[in-house]
Amino acid sequence: MSGDGDQTEHFDTLLLSIAQHHPQGPSELLDTFVSFLGRKTDFFTGGAEGAWEKLVMSTFRKHEKISRAAHEEVLKEKKEREAKKQAAKEKQNVVKPAEIKELTDEEADQLQKELDAEKTNKVPDPPKISEKIAEDEEESEIGKLKPNSGNGCDLEKYKWTQSLQDIEVRIPLNITFRAKQKDLVVNITKKHLTCGVKGQPPIIDDDFPHEIKLEESTWVIEDGKLILLNLEKVNKMNWWSKLVASDPEISTRKINPEPSKLSDLDGETRGLVEKMMYDQKQRELGLPTSDEQKKQDVLKKFMEQHPEMDFSKCKFN
């Protein structure tokens, strides 16, 4: 990779702050930036006719190559991780012939009695449920759930965790047999998830709060008793407050990404996470966030440039 990223990454926090004001995404952000060039610079008129177009195309092609190379590297690493996981699972499932011991009828009957007795006497552990927030510095957070250790939520029927890039969902099936694909109903679209056991009411049948990348999302059966979903987010600039629309909300303000993993993120995502962590710490200390601080700095500069104006009766939010 070239050193261009090293020279421009220090603008990431500022640019991400600007991007957050463009809900329609990159096209809207690009329109704003080009409008700025047309209004405030000689970008279109400072050279020969059509020179700007050559510059734009060469710049975009350069960054397209960089972006595609980075994307291919991410996909390659993801495939390698999945291959390692699969190899580890296959290794665990291998039983050496020398380890197989045939039981006598008496031993088999005794073993079955012990298993039945254990099953009868065992009291199942209640599912772990995320705790509600009782007190908070902002009233809007009261009643929301605290995120679990994976920045998601532990619910009665399933649990989910998240990073800025993706979401992992673990759904116990509560069945007495080892499930196979033909025994299940799993339907994933960009905005909806349906999954459960055939012939039973679905465990989840609801809309996502945000879109996912369908082509990058997968599901597998784990140990015949659990559905494991990996969902790739479309928008990698925000945390989800719930998995599906009917779920209770978690407080995204309580999310605390592990700093040790920041080095694994790409430049854009890392800048966003660092900004989130900074803003969260500022709120906890009762201090202004990065966006609020920028507004205060602009206001302060304006007041210094216009000492003749009386601001004493103005109210600033």
Order of alpha helices (4+ residues) and beta strands (2+ residues): alpha-alpha-alpha-alpha-alpha-beta-beta-beta-beta-beta-beta-beta-beta-alpha-alpha
